[in-house]
Amino acid sequence: MPFQILYTPVKPSASVGVIATSEGDLETCIAGLAAKGFDHNTVKLMVIRNFGVNHFDAYKGISAFLAQAAGRYLMVIHQDVTPIDRIADLADRLNELDHVEPNWALAGNSGFVGLGRSARRISDPYGMDQKVGVLPSKVWAVDENLLILNLRNPVVPSSDLSGFHFYGTDLALKARLAGRGTYVIDWHVLHASKGNLGHSWKQGLKQLETATQAKLAQRLFKSQRQSCYLVGSPHCASCVNRFGVRCDTAAAICTGSEYVGSLRKYLQRKYVQVPSELRRSMDRSAKTRSGADVKTLVRAILSLVPHPNIAASIKKGWQNSASLCVN
């Protein structure tokens, strides 16, 4: 049987899942877990043996682990991960996280905070004993070498995705949509691999992009009294809901240039005279989506808007877009 529960105590404190492609690596992983307190007295240990054949990909594997998980959390690790800190240390870190955000859903040891910023606590081929950021740190996505799913606030992998990449990002996105946080915590492991950024990684990225864009596509919702426009990028939605204009991009994440394009339409509709040079700059930004000079453009636009409340809305919309810009 590819899926197997190796052991489970009467009252497990947590569950651990490992998807393995090698018997030797699996045995080493289990021994490393036991040495740090993840043994038959404390955790429910589940394994998937993909020896020669991928019976379960990561998305289906995690779903299978969740269906059988017991205790406070489910920890899913790569077969080449060895804990350096103990199970008691992890319990302490999760107690700290409960105080930061009781409704947290997902934790890991390496993740994306924002533009050019990350958080991590790991030893790997890129460096030993790495500790970056103030931990615990809220992140947009986590690396899959270590995933800790809060069984009090569970999130499940998407059923329309497959493979062995980006399932940490998928879980983090679903947690965020549910109003629950994803964090990097100060719990140290050794990851023996550099990771694989080959063809399957590129395929996984394309798959995630396509699925996410479909799920977060532009939608117009209408109640009895009011219409509301929703899109994956909050500042795109603010263009429509504040100014009644709509750009041509259904971007889940955009550079901010779409915001400038929408403001351009707004100014035209309000018959605001836009100097020719500024108009050309706005058009270039909207076409190239570079976003490089958006901040300068928005400042110039603010000087043209006669009403202070509208100018404040434009400024707030830009600040939102700047905080979410990733390109």
ZADO-1210 file (C-alpha; in nm, 4 decimals, padded with zeros to 6 digits):
<atoms>
<atom x="00.0000" y="00.0000" z="00.0000" code="MET" pos="1"/>
<atom x="00.1509" y="00.3370" z="-00.0959" code="PRO" pos="2"/>
<atom x="-00.0307" y="00.5148" z="00.1920" code="PHE" pos="3"/>
<atom x="00.0451" y="00.3791" z="00.5364" code="GLN" pos="4"/>
<atom x="00.0034" y="00.4822" z="00.8999" code="ILE" pos="5"/>
<atom x="00.3264" y="00.3629" z="01.0602" code="LEU" pos="6"/>
<atom x="00.2226" y="00.4289" z="01.4182" code="TYR" pos="7"/>
<atom x="-00.0266" y="00.6229" z="01.6254" code="THR" pos="8"/>
<atom x="-00.0477" y="00.6673" z="02.0032" code="PRO" pos="9"/>
<atom x="-00.3813" y="00.6592" z="02.1842" code="VAL" pos="10"/>
<atom x="-00.3867" y="01.0387" z="02.2062" code="LYS" pos="11"/>
<atom x="-00.1393" y="01.1832" z="01.9549" code="PRO" pos="12"/>
<atom x="-00.0237" y="01.5380" z="02.0203" code="SER" pos="13"/>
<atom x="00.0199" y="01.5926" z="01.6449" code="ALA" pos="14"/>
<atom x="00.0505" y="01.4173" z="01.3107" code="SER" pos="15"/>
<atom x="00.3418" y="01.3950" z="01.0668" code="VAL" pos="16"/>
<atom x="00.3235" y="01.3140" z="00.6955" code="GLY" pos="17"/>
<atom x="00.6133" y="01.2247" z="00.4651" code="VAL" pos="18"/>
<atom x="00.5946" y="01.1649" z="00.0888" code="ILE" pos="19"/>
<atom x="00.9002" y="00.9592" z="-00.0035" code="ALA" pos="20"/>
<atom x="01.0601" y="00.8379" z="-00.3243" code="THR" pos="21"/>
<atom x="01.3406" y="00.6396" z="-00.1582" code="SER" pos="22"/>
<atom x="01.3277" y="00.3769" z="00.1186" code="GLU" pos="23"/>
<atom x="01.6695" y="00.4828" z="00.2453" code="GLY" pos="24"/>
<atom x="01.5745" y="00.8508" z="00.2662" code="ASP" pos="25"/>
<atom x="01.2466" y="00.7601" z="00.4365" code="LEU" pos="26"/>
<atom x="01.4228" y="00.5529" z="00.7036" code="GLU" pos="27"/>
<atom x="01.6712" y="00.8337" z="00.7660" code="THR" pos="28"/>
<atom x="01.3872" y="01.0852" z="00.7916" code="CYS" pos="29"/>
<atom x="01.1918" y="00.8708" z="01.0406" code="ILE" pos="30"/>
<atom x="01.5036" y="00.8198" z="01.2537" code="ALA" pos="31"/>
<atom x="01.5719" y="01.1937" z="01.2538" code="GLY" pos="32"/>
<atom x="01.2140" y="01.2659" z="01.3613" code="LEU" pos="33"/>
<atom x="01.2276" y="01.0106" z="01.6427" code="ALA" pos="34"/>
<atom x="01.5553" y="01.1552" z="01.7721" code="ALA" pos="35"/>
<atom x="01.3803" y="01.4903" z="01.8286" code="LYS" pos="36"/>
<atom x="01.0728" y="01.3489" z="01.9994" code="GLY" pos="37"/>
<atom x="00.8459" y="01.2725" z="01.7019" code="PHE" pos="38"/>
<atom x="00.8059" y="00.9055" z="01.7924" code="ASP" pos="39"/>
<atom x="00.5369" y="00.6419" z="01.8534" code="HIS" pos="40"/>
<atom x="00.4603" y="00.7923" z="02.1969" code="ASN" pos="41"/>
<atom x="00.3828" y="01.1431" z="02.0689" code="THR" pos="42"/>
<atom x="00.2723" y="01.1618" z="01.7041" code="VAL" pos="43"/>
<atom x="00.0715" y="00.9840" z="01.4404" code="LYS" pos="44"/>
<atom x="00.3172" y="00.9118" z="01.1590" code="LEU" pos="45"/>
<atom x="00.1880" y="00.8663" z="00.8032" code="MET" pos="46"/>
<atom x="00.3923" y="00.7967" z="00.4922" code="VAL" pos="47"/>
<atom x="00.3322" y="00.7755" z="00.1184" code="ILE" pos="48"/>
<atom x="00.5747" y="00.5532" z="-00.0693" code="ARG" pos="49"/>
<atom x="00.6141" y="00.6821" z="-00.4233" code="ASN" pos="50"/>
<atom x="00.8855" y="00.4286" z="-00.5006" code="PHE" pos="51"/>
<atom x="00.9205" y="00.4176" z="-00.8768" code="GLY" pos="52"/>
<atom x="00.5622" y="00.5390" z="-00.9323" code="VAL" pos="53"/>
<atom x="00.3925" y="00.8575" z="-00.8102" code="ASN" pos="54"/>
<atom x="00.0821" y="00.7111" z="-00.6493" code="HIS" pos="55"/>
<atom x="00.0073" y="01.0481" z="-00.4854" code="PHE" pos="56"/>
<atom x="00.1232" y="01.3933" z="-00.5886" code="ASP" pos="57"/>
<atom x="00.1730" y="01.6517" z="-00.3122" code="ALA" pos="58"/>
<atom x="-00.1772" y="01.8000" z="-00.3404" code="TYR" pos="59"/>
<atom x="-00.3529" y="01.4623" z="-00.3126" code="LYS" pos="60"/>
<atom x="-00.0994" y="01.3400" z="-00.0569" code="GLY" pos="61"/>
<atom x="-00.1622" y="01.6287" z="00.1815" code="ILE" pos="62"/>
<atom x="-00.5368" y="01.5810" z="00.1405" code="SER" pos="63"/>
<atom x="-00.4910" y="01.2138" z="00.2346" code="ALA" pos="64"/>
<atom x="-00.2825" y="01.3112" z="00.5383" code="PHE" pos="65"/>
<atom x="-00.5454" y="01.5640" z="00.6484" code="LEU" pos="66"/>
<atom x="-00.8212" y="01.3039" z="00.6254" code="ALA" pos="67"/>
<atom x="-00.6365" y="01.0868" z="00.8800" code="GLN" pos="68"/>
<atom x="-00.4639" y="01.3541" z="01.0892" code="ALA" pos="69"/>
<atom x="-00.5127" y="01.3851" z="01.4637" code="ALA" pos="70"/>
<atom x="-00.3794" y="01.6141" z="01.7330" code="GLY" pos="71"/>
<atom x="-00.3002" y="01.9827" z="01.7278" code="ARG" pos="72"/>
<atom x="-00.1289" y="02.0091" z="01.3899" code="TYR" pos="73"/>
<atom x="-00.0196" y="01.8195" z="01.0805" code="LEU" pos="74"/>
<atom x="00.3481" y="01.8576" z="00.9890" code="MET" pos="75"/>
<atom x="00.4337" y="01.7646" z="00.6289" code="VAL" pos="76"/>
<atom x="00.8057" y="01.7436" z="00.5519" code="ILE" pos="77"/>
<atom x="01.0273" y="01.6421" z="00.2646" code="HIS" pos="78"/>
<atom x="01.2088" y="01.3123" z="00.2980" code="GLN" pos="79"/>
<atom x="01.5436" y="01.4983" z="00.3129" code="ASP" pos="80"/>
<atom x="01.4468" y="01.7202" z="00.6083" code="VAL" pos="81"/>
<atom x="01.5886" y="01.6513" z="00.9544" code="THR" pos="82"/>
<atom x="01.4712" y="01.8479" z="01.2609" code="PRO" pos="83"/>
<atom x="01.7399" y="02.0295" z="01.4572" code="ILE" pos="84"/>
<atom x="01.5034" y="02.1662" z="01.7230" code="ASP" pos="85"/>
<atom x="01.2873" y="01.9311" z="01.9290" code="ARG" pos="86"/>
<atom x="00.9128" y="01.8627" z="01.9307" code="ILE" pos="87"/>
<atom x="00.8823" y="02.0571" z="02.2584" code="ALA" pos="88"/>
<atom x="01.0435" y="02.3598" z="02.0912" code="ASP" pos="89"/>
<atom x="00.7872" y="02.3422" z="01.8136" code="LEU" pos="90"/>
<atom x="00.5059" y="02.3342" z="02.0709" code="ALA" pos="91"/>
<atom x="00.6513" y="02.6509" z="02.2277" code="ASP" pos="92"/>
<atom x="00.6736" y="02.8276" z="01.8917" code="ARG" pos="93"/>
<atom x="00.3137" y="02.7379" z="01.8082" code="LEU" pos="94"/>
<atom x="00.1986" y="02.8623" z="02.1489" code="ASN" pos="95"/>
<atom x="00.3677" y="03.1932" z="02.0675" code="GLU" pos="96"/>
<atom x="00.1938" y="03.1963" z="01.7302" code="LEU" pos="97"/>
<atom x="-00.1431" y="03.1356" z="01.8994" code="ASP" pos="98"/>
<atom x="-00.0900" y="03.4622" z="02.0885" code="HIS" pos="99"/>
<atom x="00.0072" y="03.6502" z="01.7726" code="VAL" pos="100"/>
<atom x="-00.2894" y="03.5212" z="01.5703" code="GLU" pos="101"/>
<atom x="-00.5195" y="03.2580" z="01.7230" code="PRO" pos="102"/>
<atom x="-00.6712" y="03.1828" z="01.3802" code="ASN" pos="103"/>
<atom x="-00.3441" y="03.1107" z="01.2000" code="TRP" pos="104"/>
<atom x="-00.3712" y="02.8317" z="00.9433" code="ALA" pos="105"/>
<atom x="-00.0237" y="02.7539" z="00.8101" code="LEU" pos="106"/>
<atom x="00.3365" y="02.7794" z="00.9267" code="ALA" pos="107"/>
<atom x="00.6755" y="02.7016" z="00.7772" code="GLY" pos="108"/>
<atom x="01.0432" y="02.7853" z="00.7935" code="ASN" pos="109"/>
<atom x="01.0927" y="02.9958" z="00.4797" code="SER" pos="110"/>
<atom x="00.8566" y="03.2361" z="00.3073" code="GLY" pos="111"/>
<atom x="00.7921" y="03.5490" z="00.1016" code="PHE" pos="112"/>
<atom x="00.7106" y="03.8624" z="00.3005" code="VAL" pos="113"/>
<atom x="00.6941" y="04.1227" z="00.0224" code="GLY" pos="114"/>
<atom x="00.8970" y="04.2961" z="-00.2446" code="LEU" pos="115"/>
<atom x="01.2549" y="04.1698" z="-00.2074" code="GLY" pos="116"/>
<atom x="01.1916" y="04.0514" z="00.1495" code="ARG" pos="117"/>
<atom x="01.1791" y="03.7034" z="00.2955" code="SER" pos="118"/>
<atom x="01.1794" y="03.5305" z="00.6331" code="ALA" pos="119"/>
<atom x="01.3467" y="03.2001" z="00.7118" code="ARG" pos="120"/>
<atom x="01.4897" y="02.9722" z="00.9784" code="ARG" pos="121"/>
<atom x="01.6744" y="02.6883" z="00.8140" code="ILE" pos="122"/>
<atom x="02.0029" y="02.5209" z="00.7387" code="SER" pos="123"/>
<atom x="02.0448" y="02.4097" z="00.3778" code="ASP" pos="124"/>
<atom x="02.3082" y="02.3990" z="00.1013" code="PRO" pos="125"/>
<atom x="02.2755" y="02.7786" z="00.0660" code="TYR" pos="126"/>
<atom x="02.3852" y="02.8396" z="00.4248" code="GLY" pos="127"/>
<atom x="02.3844" y="02.6917" z="00.7736" code="MET" pos="128"/>
<atom x="02.1880" y="02.8270" z="01.0679" code="ASP" pos="129"/>
<atom x="02.0049" y="03.0935" z="00.8656" code="GLN" pos="130"/>
<atom x="01.7720" y="03.3233" z="01.0572" code="LYS" pos="131"/>
<atom x="01.6201" y="03.6098" z="00.8591" code="VAL" pos="132"/>
<atom x="01.3459" y="03.8448" z="00.9755" code="GLY" pos="133"/>
<atom x="01.1658" y="03.8979" z="01.3027" code="VAL" pos="134"/>
<atom x="01.0011" y="03.5649" z="01.3783" code="LEU" pos="135"/>
<atom x="00.7220" y="03.4719" z="01.3755" code="PRO" pos="136"/>
<atom x="00.6752" y="03.6671" z="01.0527" code="SER" pos="137"/>
<atom x="00.3557" y="03.6813" z="00.8476" code="LYS" pos="138"/>
<atom x="00.4166" y="03.5799" z="00.4871" code="VAL" pos="139"/>
<atom x="00.2368" y="03.5434" z="00.1547" code="TRP" pos="140"/>
<atom x="00.3708" y="03.1958" z="00.0792" code="ALA" pos="141"/>
<atom x="00.5930" y="02.9298" z="00.2349" code="VAL" pos="142"/>
<atom x="00.8488" y="02.6846" z="00.1023" code="ASP" pos="143"/>
<atom x="00.7253" y="02.3261" z="00.0948" code="GLU" pos="144"/>
<atom x="01.0214" y="02.1587" z="00.2685" code="ASN" pos="145"/>
<atom x="00.8296" y="02.2059" z="00.5950" code="LEU" pos="146"/>
<atom x="00.4570" y="02.2763" z="00.6288" code="LEU" pos="147"/>
<atom x="00.2650" y="02.2881" z="00.9552" code="ILE" pos="148"/>
<atom x="-00.1125" y="02.2929" z="00.9146" code="LEU" pos="149"/>
<atom x="-00.3214" y="02.4020" z="01.2113" code="ASN" pos="150"/>
<atom x="-00.5865" y="02.1323" z="01.2540" code="LEU" pos="151"/>
<atom x="-00.8019" y="02.3793" z="01.4491" code="ARG" pos="152"/>
<atom x="-00.8230" y="02.5990" z="01.1374" code="ASN" pos="153"/>
<atom x="-00.7526" y="02.3567" z="00.8519" code="PRO" pos="154"/>
<atom x="-00.7040" y="02.4535" z="00.4898" code="VAL" pos="155"/>
<atom x="-00.6961" y="02.1901" z="00.2169" code="VAL" pos="156"/>
<atom x="-00.5066" y="02.1866" z="-00.1146" code="PRO" pos="157"/>
<atom x="-00.6918" y="02.2854" z="-00.4307" code="SER" pos="158"/>
<atom x="-00.8514" y="01.9922" z="-00.6105" code="SER" pos="159"/>
<atom x="-00.7789" y="02.1442" z="-00.9539" code="ASP" pos="160"/>
<atom x="-00.4001" y="02.1569" z="-00.9027" code="LEU" pos="161"/>
<atom x="-00.1471" y="01.8752" z="-00.9146" code="SER" pos="162"/>
<atom x="00.2237" y="01.8030" z="-00.8995" code="GLY" pos="163"/>
<atom x="00.4968" y="01.8658" z="-00.6457" code="PHE" pos="164"/>
<atom x="00.5394" y="02.2437" z="-00.6614" code="HIS" pos="165"/>
<atom x="00.3597" y="02.5498" z="-00.5247" code="PHE" pos="166"/>
<atom x="00.1290" y="02.3596" z="-00.2897" code="TYR" pos="167"/>
<atom x="00.2615" y="02.5778" z="-00.0070" code="GLY" pos="168"/>
<atom x="00.1623" y="02.8864" z="-00.2049" code="THR" pos="169"/>
<atom x="-00.1769" y="02.7323" z="-00.2806" code="ASP" pos="170"/>
<atom x="-00.2422" y="02.6618" z="00.0878" code="LEU" pos="171"/>
<atom x="-00.1278" y="03.0116" z="00.1865" code="ALA" pos="172"/>
<atom x="-00.3607" y="03.1714" z="-00.0697" code="LEU" pos="173"/>
<atom x="-00.6548" y="02.9657" z="00.0547" code="LYS" pos="174"/>
<atom x="-00.5712" y="03.0556" z="00.4133" code="ALA" pos="175"/>
<atom x="-00.5615" y="03.4242" z="00.3244" code="ARG" pos="176"/>
<atom x="-00.8983" y="03.4060" z="00.1490" code="LEU" pos="177"/>
<atom x="-01.0371" y="03.2442" z="00.4648" code="ALA" pos="178"/>
<atom x="-00.9014" y="03.5314" z="00.6753" code="GLY" pos="179"/>
<atom x="-00.6266" y="03.3204" z="00.8335" code="ARG" pos="180"/>
<atom x="-00.2568" y="03.3882" z="00.8479" code="GLY" pos="181"/>
<atom x="00.0517" y="03.2085" z="00.7204" code="THR" pos="182"/>
<atom x="00.3754" y="03.2472" z="00.9176" code="TYR" pos="183"/>
<atom x="00.7427" y="03.1620" z="00.9227" code="VAL" pos="184"/>
<atom x="00.8366" y="03.0513" z="01.2749" code="ILE" pos="185"/>
<atom x="01.1636" y="03.0115" z="01.4639" code="ASP" pos="186"/>
<atom x="01.1912" y="02.6332" z="01.4444" code="TRP" pos="187"/>
<atom x="01.5122" y="02.5025" z="01.2959" code="HIS" pos="188"/>
<atom x="01.5543" y="02.2101" z="01.0523" code="VAL" pos="189"/>
<atom x="01.8213" y="02.0882" z="00.8122" code="LEU" pos="190"/>
<atom x="01.7093" y="02.0600" z="00.4501" code="HIS" pos="191"/>
<atom x="01.9593" y="01.8621" z="00.2446" code="ALA" pos="192"/>
<atom x="01.8370" y="01.9734" z="-00.0992" code="SER" pos="193"/>
<atom x="01.8784" y="02.2928" z="-00.3001" code="LYS" pos="194"/>
<atom x="01.5379" y="02.2433" z="-00.4584" code="GLY" pos="195"/>
<atom x="01.4428" y="02.1712" z="-00.8174" code="ASN" pos="196"/>
<atom x="01.3610" y="02.4591" z="-01.0550" code="LEU" pos="197"/>
<atom x="01.3386" y="02.2499" z="-01.3688" code="GLY" pos="198"/>
<atom x="01.0608" y="02.1944" z="-01.6201" code="HIS" pos="199"/>
<atom x="00.8122" y="02.0597" z="-01.3661" code="SER" pos="200"/>
<atom x="00.8581" y="02.3751" z="-01.1568" code="TRP" pos="201"/>
<atom x="00.7764" y="02.5940" z="-01.4574" code="LYS" pos="202"/>
<atom x="00.4734" y="02.3791" z="-01.5354" code="GLN" pos="203"/>
<atom x="00.3576" y="02.4097" z="-01.1748" code="GLY" pos="204"/>
<atom x="00.3928" y="02.7870" z="-01.1851" code="LEU" pos="205"/>
<atom x="00.1904" y="02.8129" z="-01.5053" code="LYS" pos="206"/>
<atom x="-00.0756" y="02.5859" z="-01.3589" code="GLN" pos="207"/>
<atom x="-00.0995" y="02.7963" z="-01.0421" code="LEU" pos="208"/>
<atom x="-00.1161" y="03.1214" z="-01.2404" code="GLU" pos="209"/>
<atom x="-00.3954" y="02.9914" z="-01.4637" code="THR" pos="210"/>
<atom x="-00.5997" y="02.8530" z="-01.1747" code="ALA" pos="211"/>
<atom x="-00.5539" y="03.1627" z="-00.9574" code="THR" pos="212"/>
<atom x="-00.6442" y="03.4051" z="-01.2352" code="GLN" pos="213"/>
<atom x="-00.9623" y="03.2078" z="-01.3057" code="ALA" pos="214"/>
<atom x="-01.0596" y="03.2046" z="-00.9382" code="LYS" pos="215"/>
<atom x="-00.9802" y="03.5735" z="-00.8880" code="LEU" pos="216"/>
<atom x="-01.1167" y="03.6957" z="-01.2202" code="ALA" pos="217"/>
<atom x="-01.2965" y="04.0309" z="-01.2338" code="GLN" pos="218"/>
<atom x="-01.6546" y="04.0049" z="-01.1157" code="ARG" pos="219"/>
<atom x="-01.9348" y="04.2583" z="-01.0811" code="LEU" pos="220"/>
<atom x="-02.1723" y="04.1810" z="-00.7940" code="PHE" pos="221"/>
<atom x="-02.4972" y="04.3664" z="-00.7415" code="LYS" pos="222"/>
<atom x="-02.7225" y="04.3907" z="-00.4390" code="SER" pos="223"/>
<atom x="-03.0614" y="04.5624" z="-00.4267" code="GLN" pos="224"/>
<atom x="-02.9051" y="04.9047" z="-00.3872" code="ARG" pos="225"/>
<atom x="-02.5422" y="04.8922" z="-00.4864" code="GLN" pos="226"/>
<atom x="-02.3018" y="04.7306" z="-00.7323" code="SER" pos="227"/>
<atom x="-01.9582" y="04.6160" z="-00.6190" code="CYS" pos="228"/>
<atom x="-01.6622" y="04.5206" z="-00.8361" code="TYR" pos="229"/>
<atom x="-01.4245" y="04.2532" z="-00.7068" code="LEU" pos="230"/>
<atom x="-01.0898" y="04.1472" z="-00.8489" code="VAL" pos="231"/>
<atom x="-00.7816" y="03.9735" z="-00.7127" code="GLY" pos="232"/>
<atom x="-00.5897" y="04.3015" z="-00.6975" code="SER" pos="233"/>
<atom x="-00.7511" y="04.5410" z="-00.4441" code="PRO" pos="234"/>
<atom x="-00.6310" y="04.8574" z="-00.6173" code="HIS" pos="235"/>
<atom x="-00.7879" y="04.7420" z="-00.9473" code="CYS" pos="236"/>
<atom x="-01.1175" y="04.7049" z="-00.7617" code="ALA" pos="237"/>
<atom x="-01.0740" y="05.0505" z="-00.6084" code="SER" pos="238"/>
<atom x="-01.0409" y="05.1993" z="-00.9584" code="CYS" pos="239"/>
<atom x="-01.3919" y="05.0820" z="-01.0400" code="VAL" pos="240"/>
<atom x="-01.5589" y="05.1225" z="-00.7025" code="ASN" pos="241"/>
<atom x="-01.4190" y="05.4731" z="-00.6461" code="ARG" pos="242"/>
<atom x="-01.3955" y="05.6169" z="-00.9938" code="PHE" pos="243"/>
<atom x="-01.6353" y="05.4106" z="-01.2071" code="GLY" pos="244"/>
<atom x="-01.3639" y="05.3171" z="-01.4574" code="VAL" pos="245"/>
<atom x="-01.2257" y="04.9794" z="-01.5509" code="ARG" pos="246"/>
<atom x="-00.8933" y="04.8764" z="-01.7002" code="CYS" pos="247"/>
<atom x="-00.8536" y="04.5970" z="-01.9533" code="ASP" pos="248"/>
<atom x="-00.6404" y="04.3775" z="-01.7283" code="THR" pos="249"/>
<atom x="-00.7882" y="04.0985" z="-01.5155" code="ALA" pos="250"/>
<atom x="-00.4669" y="04.0693" z="-01.3165" code="ALA" pos="251"/>
<atom x="-00.4556" y="03.8845" z="-00.9876" code="ALA" pos="252"/>
<atom x="-00.1346" y="04.0763" z="-00.9152" code="ILE" pos="253"/>
<atom x="-00.0443" y="04.3823" z="-01.1220" code="CYS" pos="254"/>
<atom x="00.2322" y="04.6384" z="-01.1289" code="THR" pos="255"/>
<atom x="00.0304" y="04.9497" z="-01.0529" code="GLY" pos="256"/>
<atom x="00.0369" y="05.0650" z="-01.4148" code="SER" pos="257"/>
<atom x="-00.3238" y="04.9463" z="-01.4514" code="GLU" pos="258"/>
<atom x="-00.4072" y="05.1902" z="-01.1751" code="TYR" pos="259"/>
<atom x="-00.2544" y="05.4719" z="-01.3767" code="VAL" pos="260"/>
<atom x="-00.4501" y="05.3633" z="-01.6858" code="GLY" pos="261"/>
<atom x="-00.7750" y="05.3765" z="-01.4923" code="SER" pos="262"/>
<atom x="-00.6930" y="05.7207" z="-01.3521" code="LEU" pos="263"/>
<atom x="-00.6242" y="05.8370" z="-01.7056" code="ARG" pos="264"/>
<atom x="-00.9802" y="05.7348" z="-01.8032" code="LYS" pos="265"/>
<atom x="-01.1190" y="05.8983" z="-01.4908" code="TYR" pos="266"/>
<atom x="-00.9509" y="06.2294" z="-01.5683" code="LEU" pos="267"/>
<atom x="-01.0793" y="06.2181" z="-01.9248" code="GLN" pos="268"/>
<atom x="-01.4321" y="06.1576" z="-01.8046" code="ARG" pos="269"/>
<atom x="-01.4080" y="06.4508" z="-01.5630" code="LYS" pos="270"/>
<atom x="-01.2723" y="06.6747" z="-01.8417" code="TYR" pos="271"/>
<atom x="-00.9545" y="06.7463" z="-01.6483" code="VAL" pos="272"/>
<atom x="-00.6918" y="06.8975" z="-01.8744" code="GLN" pos="273"/>
<atom x="-00.3876" y="06.6679" z="-01.8754" code="VAL" pos="274"/>
<atom x="-00.0603" y="06.8133" z="-02.0065" code="PRO" pos="275"/>
<atom x="00.0571" y="06.6337" z="-02.3203" code="SER" pos="276"/>
<atom x="00.3848" y="06.5086" z="-02.1688" code="GLU" pos="277"/>
<atom x="00.2082" y="06.3633" z="-01.8653" code="LEU" pos="278"/>
<atom x="-00.0532" y="06.2067" z="-02.0918" code="ARG" pos="279"/>
<atom x="00.2172" y="06.0355" z="-02.2970" code="ARG" pos="280"/>
<atom x="00.3880" y="05.9103" z="-01.9797" code="SER" pos="281"/>
<atom x="00.0621" y="05.7706" z="-01.8508" code="MET" pos="282"/>
<atom x="-00.0053" y="05.5968" z="-02.1806" code="ASP" pos="283"/>
<atom x="00.3434" y="05.4447" z="-02.1848" code="ARG" pos="284"/>
<atom x="00.3038" y="05.3147" z="-01.8309" code="SER" pos="285"/>
<atom x="-00.0360" y="05.1628" z="-01.9064" code="ALA" pos="286"/>
<atom x="00.0942" y="04.9903" z="-02.2207" code="LYS" pos="287"/>
<atom x="00.4254" y="04.8581" z="-02.0899" code="THR" pos="288"/>
<atom x="00.2970" y="04.7696" z="-01.7407" code="ARG" pos="289"/>
<atom x="00.6469" y="04.8466" z="-01.6173" code="SER" pos="290"/>
<atom x="00.5258" y="05.0384" z="-01.3140" code="GLY" pos="291"/>
<atom x="00.8720" y="05.1955" z="-01.2860" code="ALA" pos="292"/>
<atom x="00.7563" y="05.5566" z="-01.2824" code="ASP" pos="293"/>
<atom x="00.4055" y="05.5056" z="-01.1472" code="VAL" pos="294"/>
<atom x="00.4777" y="05.6875" z="-00.8205" code="LYS" pos="295"/>
<atom x="00.5924" y="05.9985" z="-01.0055" code="THR" pos="296"/>
<atom x="00.2897" y="05.9838" z="-01.2327" code="LEU" pos="297"/>
<atom x="00.0444" y="05.9523" z="-00.9456" code="VAL" pos="298"/>
<atom x="00.1967" y="06.2574" z="-00.7743" code="ARG" pos="299"/>
<atom x="00.1566" y="06.4559" z="-01.0949" code="ALA" pos="300"/>
<atom x="-00.2028" y="06.3358" z="-01.1313" code="ILE" pos="301"/>
<atom x="-00.2874" y="06.4446" z="-00.7780" code="LEU" pos="302"/>
<atom x="-00.1967" y="06.8033" z="-00.8657" code="SER" pos="303"/>
<atom x="-00.4593" y="06.7990" z="-01.1443" code="LEU" pos="304"/>
<atom x="-00.7529" y="06.6717" z="-00.9384" code="VAL" pos="305"/>
<atom x="-00.9659" y="06.9622" z="-00.8136" code="PRO" pos="306"/>
<atom x="-01.1508" y="06.7880" z="-00.5305" code="HIS" pos="307"/>
<atom x="-00.9400" y="06.7040" z="-00.2198" code="PRO" pos="308"/>
<atom x="-01.1496" y="06.3976" z="-00.1258" code="ASN" pos="309"/>
<atom x="-01.0967" y="06.2439" z="-00.4698" code="ILE" pos="310"/>
<atom x="-00.7248" y="06.3228" z="-00.4506" code="ALA" pos="311"/>
<atom x="-00.7112" y="06.1453" z="-00.1136" code="ALA" pos="312"/>
<atom x="-00.8831" y="05.8395" z="-00.2643" code="SER" pos="313"/>
<atom x="-00.6321" y="05.8310" z="-00.5486" code="ILE" pos="314"/>
<atom x="-00.3440" y="05.8542" z="-00.3028" code="LYS" pos="315"/>
<atom x="-00.4860" y="05.5753" z="-00.0862" code="LYS" pos="316"/>
<atom x="-00.5387" y="05.3548" z="-00.3896" code="GLY" pos="317"/>
<atom x="-00.1779" y="05.4059" z="-00.4951" code="TRP" pos="318"/>
<atom x="-00.0507" y="05.3193" z="-00.1462" code="GLN" pos="319"/>
<atom x="-00.2493" y="04.9945" z="-00.1586" code="ASN" pos="320"/>
<atom x="-00.1092" y="04.9084" z="-00.4999" code="SER" pos="321"/>
<atom x="00.2479" y="04.9876" z="-00.3933" code="ALA" pos="322"/>
<atom x="00.2244" y="04.7507" z="-00.0973" code="SER" pos="323"/>
<atom x="00.1001" y="04.4658" z="-00.3190" code="LEU" pos="324"/>
<atom x="00.3201" y="04.5206" z="-00.6241" code="CYS" pos="325"/>
<atom x="00.5454" y="04.2206" z="-00.6873" code="VAL" pos="326"/>
<atom x="00.6706" y="04.2736" z="-01.0425" code="ASN" pos="327"/>
</atoms>
